[in-house]
Amino acid sequence: MKQLIFTIDPEQESGRLAAPTSEQLAHHADKWFLDIREFRAWEDARLFGDAPPTPLHTRIHRYQLSALMTDGEMLLLGMALNRDLDCLSNGLTQHSIEAAQRCLRLTFLDWHGDIPKERRQALFDAIFPDTQSVA
């Protein structure tokens, strides 16, 4: 998986904000969603396989999630710079990009975030009500 790269120049010589076109954003959004699908396939194979993930796989996972979230924010910034563009030329919406961003953030928190012991216990109790405690 390659990292999505395009730049947004926050200030042109005219002092106005510059933004990629809807067509450029659509191209990058298509690539971003493809990268997410490739990442999820890698994640399934490396993290949910028969063998537990290695420390290297965990570090790669954290890096890839961070890169994908950054790319998603870049797309949303590009849309905002286009006067809060709601829909790209390929039909992708701001809502679909924001939803994918939320899924990536939740995955990051699940795997790499700190969750307070009380919250972990409450979730565990809700999911497994007949069990005593989290290990």
LUMZAPA-862311 format. One record per residue (C-alpha): x, z, y; residue number from 1; residue in one letter. Coordinates in Angstrom, 1 decimal, always signed. Layout:
% LUMZAPA-862311
R|x|z|y|num|residuo
R|X|Z|Y|NUM|A
...
END
This chain:
% LUMZAPA-862311
R|x|z|y|num|residuo
R|+0.0|+0.0|+0.0|1|M
R|+1.3|-0.9|+3.4|2|K
R|+0.7|+1.0|+6.5|3|Q
R|-1.6|-0.7|+9.1|4|L
R|+0.4|-1.4|+12.2|5|I
R|-0.9|-2.7|+15.5|6|F
R|-0.2|-1.2|+18.9|7|T
R|-2.5|-0.4|+21.8|8|I
R|-0.9|-0.6|+25.2|9|D
R|-2.6|+2.2|+27.1|10|P
R|-1.5|+0.7|+30.5|11|E
R|-0.9|-2.9|+31.4|12|Q
R|+0.7|-3.9|+34.6|13|E
R|-2.7|-4.0|+36.3|14|S
R|-3.2|-0.4|+35.5|15|G
R|-6.2|-1.1|+33.4|16|R
R|-6.4|-0.1|+29.7|17|L
R|-5.6|-2.9|+27.3|18|A
R|-7.4|-3.2|+24.0|19|A
R|-7.3|-5.4|+20.9|20|P
R|-10.1|-7.9|+20.6|21|T
R|-13.1|-7.4|+18.3|22|S
R|-11.6|-10.0|+16.0|23|E
R|-8.3|-8.3|+15.9|24|Q
R|-10.0|-4.9|+15.2|25|L
R|-12.1|-6.6|+12.5|26|A
R|-9.0|-7.9|+10.8|27|H
R|-7.3|-4.5|+10.8|28|H
R|-10.5|-2.7|+9.7|29|A
R|-10.8|-5.1|+6.7|30|D
R|-7.2|-4.3|+5.8|31|K
R|-7.7|-0.6|+6.4|32|W
R|-10.7|-0.5|+4.0|33|F
R|-8.7|-2.4|+1.4|34|L
R|-5.8|+0.1|+1.8|35|D
R|-8.2|+2.9|+1.3|36|I
R|-9.5|+1.3|-2.0|37|R
R|-5.9|+0.8|-3.2|38|E
R|-5.1|+4.4|-2.2|39|F
R|-8.1|+5.7|-4.2|40|R
R|-7.0|+3.7|-7.2|41|A
R|-3.5|+5.2|-6.9|42|W
R|-5.0|+8.7|-6.4|43|E
R|-7.1|+8.3|-9.6|44|D
R|-4.1|+7.2|-11.6|45|A
R|-1.6|+9.7|-10.4|46|R
R|-3.5|+12.8|-9.5|47|L
R|-6.5|+12.8|-11.9|48|F
R|-4.7|+11.4|-14.9|49|G
R|-3.8|+13.2|-18.1|50|D
R|-0.6|+14.7|-16.7|51|A
R|-0.7|+17.0|-13.6|52|P
R|+0.6|+15.5|-10.4|53|P
R|+4.2|+16.0|-9.7|54|T
R|+5.5|+17.4|-6.4|55|P
R|+6.5|+13.9|-5.4|56|L
R|+3.0|+12.5|-6.1|57|H
R|+1.6|+15.3|-4.0|58|T
R|+3.9|+14.6|-1.1|59|R
R|+3.2|+10.8|-1.3|60|I
R|-0.5|+11.6|-1.4|61|H
R|-0.3|+13.7|+1.8|62|R
R|+1.8|+11.0|+3.5|63|Y
R|-0.6|+8.2|+2.6|64|Q
R|-3.7|+10.2|+3.7|65|L
R|-2.0|+11.0|+7.0|66|S
R|-1.1|+7.3|+7.5|67|A
R|-4.7|+6.2|+6.7|68|L
R|-6.2|+8.8|+9.0|69|M
R|-3.9|+7.6|+11.8|70|T
R|-4.8|+4.0|+11.2|71|D
R|-8.5|+4.9|+11.3|72|G
R|-8.1|+6.7|+14.6|73|E
R|-6.3|+3.7|+16.0|74|M
R|-9.3|+1.5|+15.0|75|L
R|-11.7|+4.0|+16.7|76|L
R|-9.5|+4.1|+19.8|77|L
R|-9.5|+0.3|+19.9|78|G
R|-13.2|+0.3|+19.7|79|M
R|-13.4|+2.9|+22.5|80|A
R|-11.2|+0.8|+24.7|81|L
R|-13.6|-2.1|+24.1|82|N
R|-16.3|-0.1|+25.9|83|R
R|-17.4|+1.8|+22.8|84|D
R|-17.9|-1.3|+20.7|85|L
R|-20.4|-0.4|+18.0|86|D
R|-20.0|-3.3|+15.7|87|C
R|-16.9|-5.6|+15.0|88|L
R|-17.1|-9.3|+14.5|89|S
R|-17.1|-8.9|+10.7|90|N
R|-20.1|-6.5|+10.8|91|G
R|-18.2|-3.3|+10.3|92|L
R|-19.6|-0.5|+12.4|93|T
R|-18.1|+2.4|+14.3|94|Q
R|-20.3|+4.6|+12.1|95|H
R|-18.7|+3.2|+8.8|96|S
R|-15.2|+3.7|+10.1|97|I
R|-16.1|+7.3|+11.2|98|E
R|-17.6|+8.0|+7.8|99|A
R|-14.5|+6.8|+6.0|100|A
R|-12.4|+9.0|+8.4|101|Q
R|-14.5|+12.0|+7.4|102|R
R|-13.9|+11.3|+3.7|103|C
R|-10.2|+11.0|+4.3|104|L
R|-10.1|+14.3|+6.2|105|R
R|-12.1|+16.1|+3.5|106|L
R|-9.7|+14.8|+0.9|107|T
R|-6.8|+16.0|+3.0|108|F
R|-8.3|+19.4|+3.3|109|L
R|-9.2|+19.6|-0.4|110|D
R|-5.6|+18.8|-1.5|111|W
R|-3.4|+19.9|+1.4|112|H
R|-5.3|+22.3|+3.6|113|G
R|-5.3|+26.0|+3.8|114|D
R|-8.6|+27.6|+2.8|115|I
R|-9.2|+31.3|+3.3|116|P
R|-9.5|+33.3|+0.1|117|K
R|-13.1|+34.4|+1.1|118|E
R|-14.2|+30.8|+1.6|119|R
R|-12.6|+29.7|-1.7|120|R
R|-14.4|+32.6|-3.5|121|Q
R|-17.7|+31.7|-1.9|122|A
R|-17.4|+28.1|-2.9|123|L
R|-16.4|+29.1|-6.4|124|F
R|-19.3|+31.5|-6.7|125|D
R|-21.7|+28.8|-5.5|126|A
R|-20.4|+26.2|-8.0|127|I
R|-19.9|+28.6|-10.9|128|F
R|-22.3|+31.5|-10.5|129|P
R|-21.8|+32.9|-14.0|130|D
R|-18.0|+33.4|-13.5|131|T
R|-16.3|+36.5|-12.2|132|Q
R|-13.6|+35.4|-9.8|133|S
R|-11.2|+32.6|-8.7|134|V
R|-7.8|+32.8|-10.4|135|A
END
